[in-house]
Amino acid sequence: MQWPVAALCLAVAAVWMHYIATFNKDDFSVVYSTVLPALAPALESGVVLIDDGALVPKYRSDIVSMETQHFIAPSTTCVDLPRPVGPITPVTTVMASPVPPTMVFMLLNGANDGLYFTWHDGCLHAVGHMAAVALGADADWVSLGIRLYNQQGHIVQDAADVRTSGGILHVLLEFQVWVWPGIAVGYTTTVQCDHPVSECEHPPITLTTLSLSPKVFGVSGFVSQDDADAILSQGQPHLDRSRIDDKGVRGISTTRTSHTAFLPPSQLTRQLQVRAAKLARLPSPSFAERTQLVRYAPGEYYKRHLDTFNNKQIVPKPSYNYTDFEDWAAWAAAAVDSKDITCSSSNTTSTTTASDECWNGHKWYPNASSTEFTQELLRAFWNYANATNYFSSRLDKAWDEWLDVNLHANASGIMKVLMESKGEYLPTIVRVWEAKAGNFPHLRYTFPKRRPPHGMSQWYRWVRNTKETIASLSQAAPELIQPYGDLYPKFNTAFETKVLTLLRVRIATGGVTNVLSNDWLAWLDENNGRRNVLLQVLILHMSISCTSIKFELKKQSIVSRLIGILKNDGIS
């Protein structure tokens, strides 16, 4: 009964697009047409009341507007490739003096340390790609595209933007959301407004860094006293005991004794939603939560907890073992042997070097069979982990204590024991070594993907990309797939059910090759409308992933894509 999940993913997406191309809103018949439906009206402002004093419905408002991702295109004119200059450097040092015009300072998303690179006009993609890999981003993720932002979280698209930014750039990868850099404890960032002065907050919003790990900001100017009074007035009548989710069941718990109220939709809550999205540089106001009022009376509390849930495994959990450690050590040793490298003597920001630390025969030379090397490596990892709350944030204090005891005892074989139970630590352990080695680009290691993302992750990727395509087409997109349309792509069960129903109909009418057995068709019919049906089909019952699919909708017009699908009977 097993068959390629790629076929299902493609068929489901193709059925949706086929339906959009052939839907006749007058008689509901299937017609072959290459003409777009009549232009849909633009989305209305979500923060303006209409004539009767009501809010514009959410999906007819710009609350659901979506900013498309702006990827830097590779250039054929980049001849003199960028190269890193110097060690990893704190951005505070860089901000103390102008960046030379022939250089840029590159950081990852939300990072406070980065690298100088040489660069020339025409090499924007090259410097972004090289910097992302050199700074530790996953090379496979980097290959999907890079985006550049200035320190204010605004898009950088060309050389003029680079100069305006002062030469300090952050690299973001596909679907990454901007994270404000902390820069340094006590540092205050004044958030620049990219709208007309009359639309900007007065006074401006400021972010003061209170902690770097975990990252905590003190925010000033986000709400006024009038806003605060209105929130209290609208929220207090709805206060009720706060609830928690426990194994999928929501209820009252002694873990959380505070009181909470989600404010009903109003002009105020819409304004706060838009303001929050602008501050966080989110691609859509819909990404911001509804306004919530929380009250802690004397003696009320919320015990320490992790706001993480694993009910949907979209990406395979990292699974590493001692063999992976051995493979990395062999690779890193070969990389050290092949290059003229020195290792930093103390930390990643040191300007001194000590060539006797990582060469063959010395304690930092990668050697999985060397007790001295594994001891030094794990000791450095333990120090890093305690400095960054690594163990406590994962509720892994027992492993913190275990490592401490065994490192002090100079026990042998602790790496093998650690990898048997906590293999997910390995990428961080490797990053610690890379930092010690000076963060040289050619020493960055990308772990092989033994278990590629499965079909559900590709489905979500398709939904997001299609949302962006619809947003970029604006009024030119068919009315049926506008945010208020019946087939606007969503991440919820209702949309999955609609598309699976279309798939079922097209299989029955011969519009799609039937790759499902009769048992599977019966199972789909029996579970129609239930939660996670698509998830179960793509994950629990299939063995082949959707990684071969390339959803190119954001790069092509819907019309040309649909014509290609129609010519191939819905499968391309």
C-alpha positions in Angstrom: 0.0 0.0 0.0 3.0 2.3 0.1 3.4 4.8 -2.7 5.4 8.0 -3.2 4.2 10.7 -0.9 5.6 13.2 -3.5 2.8 12.1 -5.8 0.2 12.9 -3.2 1.7 16.2 -2.3 1.9 17.2 -5.9 -1.6 15.9 -6.7 -3.2 17.7 -3.8 -1.6 21.0 -4.7 -2.3 20.5 -8.4 -6.0 19.7 -7.7 -6.3 23.0 -5.8 -4.7 24.9 -8.7 -6.7 23.0 -11.3 -9.9 23.9 -9.5 -9.0 27.6 -9.3 -8.3 27.6 -13.1 -11.5 25.9 -14.1 -14.1 27.2 -11.5 -17.1 29.0 -13.0 -18.9 30.8 -10.2 -22.1 31.1 -12.1 -22.9 27.4 -12.9 -20.2 25.6 -10.9 -19.3 23.6 -14.0 -15.7 22.6 -14.8 -14.5 24.7 -17.8 -11.1 25.0 -19.3 -10.1 28.6 -19.3 -6.9 30.6 -19.4 -8.6 33.9 -18.4 -8.4 35.1 -14.9 -11.6 35.9 -13.0 -12.7 39.5 -12.6 -10.3 41.5 -10.5 -11.1 41.3 -6.8 -11.3 44.5 -4.7 -8.3 45.4 -2.6 -8.2 44.5 1.1 -9.6 47.2 3.3 -8.0 48.7 6.3 -8.4 46.5 9.4 -8.2 49.4 11.9 -10.9 51.6 10.4 -14.5 51.2 11.4 -17.0 51.0 8.6 -20.3 52.9 8.3 -22.2 51.0 11.0 -19.4 51.2 13.5 -18.3 47.6 13.0 -14.8 46.3 12.1 -14.1 45.1 8.6 -14.2 41.2 8.7 -10.7 39.9 9.4 -10.2 38.1 6.0 -11.4 41.2 4.1 -8.9 43.4 5.9 -5.2 44.0 5.6 -4.8 42.3 8.9 -4.2 39.1 6.8 -2.0 40.9 4.2 1.3 39.0 3.6 4.7 40.6 2.9 6.6 38.5 0.4 10.2 37.4 1.0 12.8 39.3 -0.9 15.6 37.0 -1.9 18.9 38.3 -3.2 19.4 37.0 -6.8 22.8 35.5 -7.7 24.9 37.8 -10.0 27.0 36.9 -13.0 29.0 40.1 -12.6 30.6 39.1 -9.3 34.2 38.4 -10.3 36.2 39.3 -7.3 34.5 37.0 -4.7 34.1 38.3 -1.2 36.4 36.9 1.5 36.3 37.0 5.3 38.7 39.4 7.0 39.8 38.9 10.7 38.1 37.0 13.5 34.6 36.9 14.8 34.0 40.4 16.2 31.4 41.9 18.5 29.1 44.3 16.7 29.7 46.9 19.4 33.3 47.1 18.2 32.2 47.6 14.6 29.6 50.3 15.5 32.3 52.4 17.2 33.7 53.4 13.8 32.5 53.5 10.2 32.7 50.3 8.1 35.2 50.9 5.2 33.3 51.3 1.9 35.0 48.2 0.4 33.9 46.0 3.3 30.7 44.9 5.0 30.1 43.4 8.4 27.8 40.4 8.3 25.8 38.8 11.1 23.2 36.0 11.3 19.6 36.8 12.3 19.5 38.3 15.8 23.3 37.8 16.3 25.6 40.2 18.1 28.9 38.9 16.7 29.9 38.6 13.0 32.6 38.8 10.4 34.0 41.5 8.1 34.0 40.6 4.4 35.4 42.3 1.4 32.8 43.1 -1.2 32.1 45.0 -4.4 28.9 46.0 -6.1 27.4 43.0 -7.8 28.5 40.6 -5.1 25.6 41.0 -2.7 24.3 37.5 -3.1 27.9 36.1 -2.9 28.7 37.9 0.3 25.4 36.9 1.9 25.8 33.3 1.0 29.4 33.1 2.1 28.7 34.9 5.4 25.8 32.6 6.3 27.9 29.5 5.9 30.9 31.0 7.6 28.8 32.1 10.6 27.4 28.6 11.0 24.1 28.5 9.1 23.1 25.1 7.7 24.5 25.0 4.2 21.4 23.1 2.9 19.1 25.8 4.2 21.3 28.5 2.8 21.0 27.0 -0.6 17.3 27.8 -0.6 18.0 31.5 -0.7 19.3 34.4 1.4 17.8 37.7 2.4 19.6 40.7 3.8 18.4 43.3 6.4 19.9 46.3 8.1 20.1 46.8 11.9 16.6 48.2 11.9 15.1 45.1 10.3 14.5 46.7 7.0 15.1 44.9 3.7 18.4 45.4 1.9 18.1 44.8 -1.9 21.0 46.5 -3.6 24.3 48.4 -3.2 22.6 51.6 -2.4 20.8 50.0 0.5 24.1 48.6 1.8 25.6 52.1 1.9 22.5 53.5 3.6 22.8 50.7 6.2 26.3 51.7 7.2 27.6 48.4 5.9 26.2 46.3 8.8 23.9 43.5 7.5 22.0 40.5 8.9 21.5 37.4 6.8 18.1 35.7 7.0 17.2 32.4 5.4 14.0 31.1 3.9 11.0 31.7 6.2 13.1 33.1 9.0 11.4 36.0 10.9 13.5 39.0 11.9 14.9 38.8 15.5 16.1 42.1 17.0 19.8 41.8 18.0 20.5 42.4 21.7 23.9 44.1 20.8 24.9 44.4 24.5 23.2 44.5 27.9 22.0 48.1 28.5 22.1 49.0 24.9 19.0 50.9 23.7 17.7 50.7 20.1 15.4 53.5 18.9 13.0 51.8 16.4 12.9 53.8 13.2 9.5 54.3 11.6 9.3 53.7 7.9 6.0 55.5 7.5 5.0 59.2 7.2 5.8 61.1 10.4 2.1 61.6 11.1 1.7 57.8 11.2 4.6 57.1 13.6 4.5 56.6 17.3 5.3 59.6 19.5 7.5 59.2 21.4 9.2 56.5 19.3 9.4 53.0 20.6 12.7 51.9 22.2 14.2 48.5 23.0 16.6 48.3 25.9 18.5 45.0 26.2 18.1 43.6 29.7 19.6 40.2 29.0 21.3 38.5 26.1 20.7 34.8 27.1 17.8 34.5 27.3 17.2 37.6 25.2 15.0 40.1 27.1 14.1 43.6 26.0 12.5 46.4 28.0 10.1 48.0 25.6 9.2 51.7 26.0 6.6 53.7 24.0 4.6 50.7 22.7 1.4 51.6 24.5 0.2 54.9 25.8 -1.6 55.5 29.1 -4.8 55.8 27.2 -4.1 52.4 25.6 -3.5 50.9 29.0 -6.7 52.3 30.4 -8.7 51.0 27.5 -7.1 47.5 27.7 -8.1 47.3 31.4 -11.6 48.6 30.7 -12.2 46.1 27.9 -10.4 43.2 29.5 -11.3 43.1 33.1 -15.0 42.0 32.6 -13.7 38.9 30.8 -11.0 37.8 33.3 -11.1 34.1 34.2 -8.7 31.5 35.6 -5.8 31.0 33.2 -5.6 27.6 31.6 -2.9 25.3 30.3 -2.7 22.7 27.6 -1.9 19.3 29.1 -1.6 16.4 26.5 -4.0 18.2 24.2 -6.6 18.9 26.9 -7.1 22.5 28.0 -8.0 23.2 31.6 -7.3 24.8 34.9 -4.2 23.7 36.7 -2.3 24.4 39.9 0.7 25.1 37.7 -0.9 28.4 36.7 -3.1 30.3 39.1 -3.3 33.7 37.4 -6.3 35.2 35.6 -6.5 35.9 31.9 -8.7 37.6 29.3 -8.4 37.7 25.6 -9.9 41.1 24.6 -12.7 40.9 22.1 -12.0 42.3 18.6 -12.1 46.1 18.6 -10.4 49.0 16.8 -7.9 49.1 19.7 -7.0 45.4 19.5 -6.6 45.7 15.7 -4.3 48.7 16.2 -2.2 46.9 18.8 -2.0 43.9 16.5 -0.7 46.0 13.6 1.7 47.9 15.9 3.1 44.7 17.3 3.7 43.2 13.8 5.5 46.3 12.7 7.7 46.3 15.8 8.6 42.7 15.5 9.0 43.0 11.7 6.5 40.2 11.1 5.4 39.5 7.5 1.7 39.9 8.4 -0.3 41.4 11.3 -2.0 38.1 11.5 1.2 36.6 12.9 0.7 38.7 16.1 -1.5 37.3 18.8 -4.7 38.9 20.0 -4.4 41.3 22.9 -4.3 39.4 26.2 -4.8 40.9 29.7 -3.1 38.9 32.5 -3.6 39.6 36.2 -1.5 38.2 39.0 -3.1 38.8 42.4 -1.0 38.4 45.5 0.1 34.7 45.8 -0.8 33.9 42.2 1.9 32.4 39.9 2.8 30.5 36.8 5.4 27.8 37.5 8.4 27.4 35.3 7.5 25.6 32.1 8.4 25.2 28.4 6.1 26.7 25.8 6.9 23.9 23.4 4.6 21.3 21.9 5.5 18.3 19.7 2.0 17.4 18.5 3.0 17.8 14.9 6.5 16.6 13.9 6.9 18.7 10.7 10.7 18.3 10.6 12.4 15.1 11.7 13.9 15.4 15.1 17.7 15.6 15.1 19.1 12.1 15.6 22.8 11.9 16.1 25.1 9.2 17.6 28.7 8.5 18.4 29.4 7.5 14.8 28.3 11.0 13.7 30.8 12.4 16.2 33.5 10.1 14.7 32.6 11.2 11.2 32.7 14.9 12.1 36.1 14.5 13.8 37.6 12.8 10.8 36.2 15.5 8.5 37.4 18.3 10.7 40.9 16.8 11.1 41.2 16.6 7.3 40.0 20.2 7.0 42.6 21.4 9.5 45.4 19.4 7.7 44.5 20.8 4.3 44.5 24.5 5.3 46.9 27.0 6.8 44.9 27.6 10.0 45.5 28.8 13.5 43.1 28.4 16.4 42.1 31.2 18.7 43.9 30.9 22.0 41.0 31.8 24.3 37.8 32.7 22.6 36.2 33.7 19.3 36.9 37.4 19.7 40.6 37.1 20.5 43.0 38.7 18.1 45.9 36.5 19.2 46.5 33.0 17.8 48.1 29.9 19.2 49.1 27.5 16.4 50.0 24.8 18.9 46.3 24.2 19.9 44.7 22.5 16.9 47.5 21.1 14.8 47.9 17.4 14.6 49.3 16.1 17.9 47.9 18.9 20.1 44.9 18.8 22.4 42.4 20.6 20.1 43.2 18.6 17.0 40.0 16.6 16.2 40.5 13.0 17.2 37.5 10.9 18.3 39.8 8.3 19.9 41.7 10.8 22.0 40.5 11.1 25.6 42.3 14.4 25.9 40.5 15.9 22.9 37.0 14.8 24.0 37.6 16.0 27.5 38.7 19.4 26.3 35.8 19.6 23.9 33.1 18.6 26.4 34.6 20.9 29.1 34.3 23.8 26.6 30.8 22.7 25.7 29.8 22.5 29.4 31.2 26.0 30.1 29.3 27.4 27.1 26.1 25.6 28.1 26.1 27.0 31.6 26.9 30.5 30.3 23.9 30.4 28.0 21.3 28.5 30.1 21.5 25.6 27.6 20.7 22.9 30.1 18.1 24.7 32.2 16.2 25.8 29.2 15.8 22.2 28.1 15.1 20.9 31.7 18.3 19.0 31.4 20.0 19.9 34.7 20.6 16.2 35.4 22.9 16.1 32.4 24.6 19.3 33.5 25.5 17.7 36.8 26.5 14.4 35.2 28.9 16.1 32.8 30.3 18.2 35.7 31.0 15.1 37.8 32.6 13.1 35.0 34.7 15.9 33.7 36.1 16.6 37.1 36.8 12.8 37.5 38.5 12.8 34.0 36.3 9.8 33.2 36.9 8.1 29.9 34.2 7.2 27.3 31.8 10.0 28.4 31.3 11.2 24.8 30.0 7.8 23.8 27.6 7.7 26.8 26.4 11.2 26.1 25.7 10.5 22.5 23.7 7.4 23.4 21.2 9.5 25.3 21.6 13.1 24.2 22.8 12.9 20.6 20.9 16.2 19.9 23.7 18.0 21.7 26.2 17.2 19.0 25.6 20.1 16.6 26.2 22.5 19.6 29.3 20.6 20.6 30.6 21.0 17.1 29.8 24.7 17.1 31.9 25.1 20.2 34.9 23.5 18.5 34.4 25.7 15.4 34.4 28.8 17.6 37.6 27.6 19.3 39.1 27.1 15.9 38.3 30.7 14.9 35.1 30.2 13.0 36.9 29.7 9.6 34.3 29.2 6.8 35.9 25.9 5.6 35.7 24.5 9.1 31.9 24.9 9.2 30.3 21.4 9.2 26.8 20.6 7.8 25.5 17.3 9.2 24.1 14.9 6.5 20.3 14.8 6.4 19.6 11.1 6.8 15.9 11.7 7.3 14.7 14.4 4.9 11.7 16.5 5.8 8.5 14.6 5.1 5.4 15.5 3.1 3.7 17.7 5.8 6.6 20.1 5.9 6.4 20.4 2.1 2.7 21.0 2.4 3.1 23.8 4.8 5.9 25.3 2.6 3.5 25.2 -0.3 0.8 26.9 1.7 3.1 29.7 2.8 4.6 30.2 -0.7 1.1 30.3 -2.2 0.0 32.9 0.3 2.9 35.1 -0.7 2.1 34.6 -4.4 -1.5 35.7 -3.9 -0.3 38.7 -1.9 2.1 39.7 -4.6 -0.6 39.4 -7.3 -2.9 41.5 -5.2 -6.1 42.3 -7.2 -4.9 40.2 -10.1 -5.4 37.0 -8.1 -8.7 35.1 -8.7 -11.4 36.1 -6.2 -11.8 32.5 -5.1 -8.3 32.5 -3.6 -8.3 36.0 -2.2 -8.0 35.9 1.6 -11.8 36.1 1.9 -12.2 33.4 -0.9 -13.4 29.9 -0.2 -10.1 28.4 -1.3 -7.6 30.8 0.3 -4.7 28.6 1.5 -4.6 28.2 5.2 -2.8 26.0 7.7 -5.9 24.7 9.4 -7.9 21.5 9.1 -10.7 23.0 7.2 -8.5 23.9 4.3 -6.9 20.5 4.3 -10.3 18.9 4.2 -11.4 21.1 1.3 -8.4 20.1 -0.8 -8.6 16.5 0.1 -12.2 16.5 -0.9 -11.3 18.0 -4.3 -8.6 15.3 -4.6 -11.2 12.6 -3.9 -13.6 14.0 -6.5 -11.0 14.3 -9.2 -9.8 10.7 -8.5 -13.4 9.5 -8.8 -13.9 11.4 -12.1 -10.6 10.3 -13.6 -9.1 13.8 -13.4 -6.1 12.5 -11.4 -4.4 9.2 -11.8 -5.5 7.0 -8.9 -2.4 6.3 -6.8 -4.6 5.3 -3.8 -5.8 1.9 -3.2 -9.5 1.3 -2.5 -8.7 0.8 1.2 -7.1 4.3 1.2 -10.0 5.8 -0.5 -12.3 4.3 2.0 -10.1 5.5 4.8 -10.2 9.1 3.4 -14.0 8.9 3.2 -14.3 7.6 6.7 -12.1 10.2 8.2 -13.2 13.2 6.1 -13.2 16.4 8.1 -11.3 15.0 11.1 -8.1 16.7 12.3 -4.7 15.7 11.0 -6.0 13.5 8.2 -3.5 14.8 5.7 -0.8 14.6 8.4 -1.5 10.9 9.0 -1.5 10.2 5.3 1.8 11.9 4.7 3.6 10.8 7.9 2.1 7.8 9.5 1.3 5.7 6.5 4.0 6.6 4.0 7.7 6.0 3.8 8.8 8.3 1.0 9.0 12.1 1.5 8.1 15.0 -0.6 11.6 16.3 -0.9 11.6 16.0 -4.7 8.8 18.5 -5.1 9.8 22.1 -5.9 6.9 24.5 -5.4 7.8 27.4 -7.7 4.6 29.3 -7.4 6.3 32.4 -5.9 8.6 32.6 -9.0 5.9 32.1 -11.7 2.5 33.6 -12.4 -0.4 31.5 -11.4 -1.7 31.5 -14.9 1.4 30.0 -16.5 1.7 27.5 -13.7 -1.9 26.5 -14.1 -1.7 26.1 -17.8 1.2 23.7 -17.4 -0.7 21.7 -14.9 -3.8 21.6 -17.1 -1.7 20.4 -20.1 -0.4 17.6 -17.9 -3.8 16.5 -16.6 -3.2 18.0 -13.2 0.2 16.4 -12.6 3.5 18.1 -13.5 
